[in-house]
Amino acid sequence: MLARLVLKRGSKPEGESPFWISFSDLMSALMVLFLVVMAVTLVSVTQSIDAATRASIERSAAINKVMSMIAKDPQSVGVGVDMQNYRIDLGKEVRFESGSFTISPQAAEFLRGYIPVLLRAKATPEGQRWMRSVVVEGFTDEDGTYLYNLQLSLDRSRSVVCSLFDASGTARALSPDELRKVQELFLVGGYSFNSIKKDKAASRRVEFKVDFRGLDEKPPEASDVLKNKEFGRC
């Protein structure tokens, strides 16, 4: 007797597993989670960049305001104020004879009248936040050796500061409060002949370099260390 085999088309195996459907759902969920994480990260990074950019713009605007205040002051007429490099070239107002670091009475008088311009800029909210110091930089012409001129340029910048504290025989003397601020704010430096000009007389000069704090640099805490410190004499 022959057995009859019956084939049913389209039949499915019993107990079909839902494995592939579940795996597909899992991959979709992971993809959605990945996209959410990426979106949150991008938003966070963008906000961080925006905050840093905003802070940098605000700093630049504050510094520009300080330098503009200096440049527009009536006392700055005849003085070269470099807004980009934060330099103040005193021009013909303060020049030196060859080999000399002596400040003329006229130059000393001009300096005592001009320094309050920088002190007022420092006293503004922008100046208090960003203005670190004013460096008095001396220069020489090319005559002489490098080391000789390095000392000479330092002596010239030092003479500028000394003239501010010498009130003898002058109609314009800085007040004790102004001198205290000079003591806190001003530094000296020398360039020797590393920045000469075409004219030798123009090379024998001094400049003020306004130094500003960095973006993440905070103003120092107030200190009484220099409060009762004597100024001394040059």
Summary of the structure (lengths in Angstrom):
residues: 234
radius of gyration: 35.1
end to end distance: 133.9
largest distance: 143.4
contacts: 589
relative contact order: 0.13
helix: 51%
strand: 12%
